[in-house]
């Protein structure tokens, strides 16, 4: 198993991150884990994990929703991933100094 690779680092706003290589042998299983915090109070974040065969057309593989607070929160999922590329796309984020990071392992 590969070490986790950060595909989105300390994002504080909405939008898609860079594309990363997700190719591998048939039946490859990948894990996606997001974590985030706020500096005070509470917040929330919604992140799409998107995949593509050509880097142009993206489809949603899964969604991660976090309730953010001063203590770091985590959520994620595992999927079989016959796609060539993957990226994390922050749909929404709220809270004082809120940030999220997404890692991929497989």
C-alpha positions as protocol buffer text, in pm:
chain_id: "A"
residue {
  index: 1
  type: UNK
  ca { x: 0 y: 0 z: 0 }
}
residue {
  index: 2
  type: UNK
  ca { x: 121 y: 346 z: -91 }
}
residue {
  index: 3
  type: UNK
  ca { x: 171 y: 612 z: 173 }
}
residue {
  index: 4
  type: UNK
  ca { x: -106 y: 874 z: 183 }
}
residue {
  index: 5
  type: UNK
  ca { x: -57 y: 1159 z: -61 }
}
residue {
  index: 6
  type: UNK
  ca { x: -193 y: 1507 z: 12 }
}
residue {
  index: 7
  type: UNK
  ca { x: -419 y: 1610 z: -277 }
}
residue {
  index: 8
  type: UNK
  ca { x: -546 y: 1930 z: -112 }
}
residue {
  index: 9
  type: UNK
  ca { x: -353 y: 2114 z: 157 }
}
residue {
  index: 10
  type: UNK
  ca { x: -506 y: 2355 z: 411 }
}
residue {
  index: 11
  type: UNK
  ca { x: -768 y: 2493 z: 169 }
}
residue {
  index: 12
  type: UNK
  ca { x: -951 y: 2797 z: 305 }
}
residue {
  index: 13
  type: UNK
  ca { x: -1179 y: 2870 z: 9 }
}
residue {
  index: 14
  type: UNK
  ca { x: -1394 y: 2695 z: -246 }
}
residue {
  index: 15
  type: UNK
  ca { x: -1275 y: 2545 z: -573 }
}
residue {
  index: 16
  type: UNK
  ca { x: -1095 y: 2247 z: -719 }
}
residue {
  index: 17
  type: UNK
  ca { x: -741 y: 2155 z: -632 }
}
residue {
  index: 18
  type: UNK
  ca { x: -481 y: 2019 z: -872 }
}
residue {
  index: 19
  type: UNK
  ca { x: -529 y: 1687 z: -1050 }
}
residue {
  index: 20
  type: UNK
  ca { x: -325 y: 1386 z: -933 }
}
residue {
  index: 21
  type: UNK
  ca { x: -244 y: 1054 z: -1096 }
}
residue {
  index: 22
  type: UNK
  ca { x: -480 y: 782 z: -979 }
}
residue {
  index: 23
  type: UNK
  ca { x: -387 y: 518 z: -1237 }
}
residue {
  index: 24
  type: UNK
  ca { x: -287 y: 174 z: -1128 }
}
residue {
  index: 25
  type: UNK
  ca { x: -367 y: -194 z: -1169 }
}
residue {
  index: 26
  type: UNK
  ca { x: -726 y: -303 z: -1236 }
}
residue {
  index: 27
  type: UNK
  ca { x: -932 y: -321 z: -918 }
}
residue {
  index: 28
  type: UNK
  ca { x: -716 y: -65 z: -739 }
}
residue {
  index: 29
  type: UNK
  ca { x: -871 y: 52 z: -416 }
}
residue {
  index: 30
  type: UNK
  ca { x: -812 y: 409 z: -299 }
}
residue {
  index: 31
  type: UNK
  ca { x: -894 y: 574 z: 31 }
}
residue {
  index: 32
  type: UNK
  ca { x: -980 y: 941 z: 69 }
}
residue {
  index: 33
  type: UNK
  ca { x: -967 y: 1118 z: 406 }
}
residue {
  index: 34
  type: UNK
  ca { x: -1044 y: 1483 z: 476 }
}
residue {
  index: 35
  type: UNK
  ca { x: -973 y: 1669 z: 797 }
}
residue {
  index: 36
  type: UNK
  ca { x: -1021 y: 2025 z: 904 }
}
residue {
  index: 37
  type: UNK
  ca { x: -1042 y: 2278 z: 1186 }
}
residue {
  index: 38
  type: UNK
  ca { x: -1144 y: 2630 z: 1275 }
}
residue {
  index: 39
  type: UNK
  ca { x: -953 y: 2866 z: 1505 }
}
residue {
  index: 40
  type: UNK
  ca { x: -1267 y: 2942 z: 1709 }
}
residue {
  index: 41
  type: UNK
  ca { x: -1627 y: 2828 z: 1721 }
}
residue {
  index: 42
  type: UNK
  ca { x: -1774 y: 2592 z: 1466 }
}
residue {
  index: 43
  type: UNK
  ca { x: -1800 y: 2564 z: 1091 }
}
residue {
  index: 44
  type: UNK
  ca { x: -1858 y: 2317 z: 812 }
}
residue {
  index: 45
  type: UNK
  ca { x: -1704 y: 2201 z: 486 }
}
residue {
  index: 46
  type: UNK
  ca { x: -1834 y: 2002 z: 189 }
}
residue {
  index: 47
  type: UNK
  ca { x: -1575 y: 1842 z: -38 }
}
residue {
  index: 48
  type: UNK
  ca { x: -1628 y: 1645 z: -361 }
}
residue {
  index: 49
  type: UNK
  ca { x: -1375 y: 1386 z: -468 }
}
residue {
  index: 50
  type: UNK
  ca { x: -1379 y: 1405 z: -846 }
}
residue {
  index: 51
  type: UNK
  ca { x: -1228 y: 1168 z: -1104 }
}
residue {
  index: 52
  type: UNK
  ca { x: -1151 y: 1195 z: -1475 }
}
residue {
  index: 53
  type: UNK
  ca { x: -1019 y: 991 z: -1766 }
}
residue {
  index: 54
  type: UNK
  ca { x: -893 y: 1295 z: -1959 }
}
residue {
  index: 55
  type: UNK
  ca { x: -838 y: 1579 z: -1708 }
}
residue {
  index: 56
  type: UNK
  ca { x: -1116 y: 1780 z: -1874 }
}
residue {
  index: 57
  type: UNK
  ca { x: -1444 y: 1612 z: -1784 }
}
residue {
  index: 58
  type: UNK
  ca { x: -1484 y: 1543 z: -1411 }
}
residue {
  index: 59
  type: UNK
  ca { x: -1739 y: 1325 z: -1233 }
}
residue {
  index: 60
  type: UNK
  ca { x: -1807 y: 1299 z: -861 }
}
residue {
  index: 61
  type: UNK
  ca { x: -1674 y: 978 z: -705 }
}
residue {
  index: 62
  type: UNK
  ca { x: -1792 y: 1069 z: -355 }
}
residue {
  index: 63
  type: UNK
  ca { x: -1867 y: 1346 z: -108 }
}
residue {
  index: 64
  type: UNK
  ca { x: -1715 y: 1425 z: 230 }
}
residue {
  index: 65
  type: UNK
  ca { x: -1896 y: 1655 z: 473 }
}
residue {
  index: 66
  type: UNK
  ca { x: -1716 y: 1782 z: 784 }
}
residue {
  index: 67
  type: UNK
  ca { x: -1846 y: 1963 z: 1091 }
}
residue {
  index: 68
  type: UNK
  ca { x: -1550 y: 2181 z: 1184 }
}
residue {
  index: 69
  type: UNK
  ca { x: -1439 y: 2298 z: 1526 }
}
residue {
  index: 70
  type: UNK
  ca { x: -1124 y: 2381 z: 1718 }
}
residue {
  index: 71
  type: UNK
  ca { x: -1057 y: 2006 z: 1756 }
}
residue {
  index: 72
  type: UNK
  ca { x: -965 y: 1847 z: 1422 }
}
residue {
  index: 73
  type: UNK
  ca { x: -1243 y: 1639 z: 1263 }
}
residue {
  index: 74
  type: UNK
  ca { x: -1206 y: 1359 z: 1006 }
}
residue {
  index: 75
  type: UNK
  ca { x: -1418 y: 1171 z: 755 }
}
residue {
  index: 76
  type: UNK
  ca { x: -1358 y: 974 z: 438 }
}
residue {
  index: 77
  type: UNK
  ca { x: -1438 y: 675 z: 222 }
}
residue {
  index: 78
  type: UNK
  ca { x: -1282 y: 394 z: 18 }
}
residue {
  index: 79
  type: UNK
  ca { x: -1356 y: 330 z: -351 }
}
residue {
  index: 80
  type: UNK
  ca { x: -1239 y: 114 z: -638 }
}
residue {
  index: 81
  type: UNK
  ca { x: -1087 y: 365 z: -875 }
}
residue {
  index: 82
  type: UNK
  ca { x: -1027 y: 272 z: -1242 }
}
residue {
  index: 83
  type: UNK
  ca { x: -987 y: 644 z: -1322 }
}
residue {
  index: 84
  type: UNK
  ca { x: -668 y: 813 z: -1440 }
}
residue {
  index: 85
  type: UNK
  ca { x: -690 y: 1135 z: -1240 }
}
residue {
  index: 86
  type: UNK
  ca { x: -840 y: 1252 z: -912 }
}
residue {
  index: 87
  type: UNK
  ca { x: -885 y: 1588 z: -741 }
}
residue {
  index: 88
  type: UNK
  ca { x: -1058 y: 1736 z: -436 }
}
residue {
  index: 89
  type: UNK
  ca { x: -1309 y: 2014 z: -493 }
}
residue {
  index: 90
  type: UNK
  ca { x: -1423 y: 2224 z: -195 }
}
residue {
  index: 91
  type: UNK
  ca { x: -1788 y: 2313 z: -254 }
}
residue {
  index: 92
  type: UNK
  ca { x: -1836 y: 2509 z: 67 }
}
residue {
  index: 93
  type: UNK
  ca { x: -1639 y: 2601 z: 377 }
}
residue {
  index: 94
  type: UNK
  ca { x: -1736 y: 2816 z: 676 }
}
residue {
  index: 95
  type: UNK
  ca { x: -1603 y: 2907 z: 1018 }
}
residue {
  index: 96
  type: UNK
  ca { x: -1334 y: 3130 z: 1165 }
}
residue {
  index: 97
  type: UNK
  ca { x: -1006 y: 3057 z: 985 }
}
residue {
  index: 98
  type: UNK
  ca { x: -1154 y: 2726 z: 864 }
}
residue {
  index: 99
  type: UNK
  ca { x: -930 y: 2501 z: 657 }
}
residue {
  index: 100
  type: UNK
  ca { x: -944 y: 2148 z: 516 }
}
residue {
  index: 101
  type: UNK
  ca { x: -686 y: 1900 z: 393 }
}
residue {
  index: 102
  type: UNK
  ca { x: -756 y: 1589 z: 182 }
}
residue {
  index: 103
  type: UNK
  ca { x: -529 y: 1285 z: 154 }
}
residue {
  index: 104
  type: UNK
  ca { x: -542 y: 988 z: -82 }
}
residue {
  index: 105
  type: UNK
  ca { x: -390 y: 647 z: -20 }
}
residue {
  index: 106
  type: UNK
  ca { x: -401 y: 325 z: -213 }
}
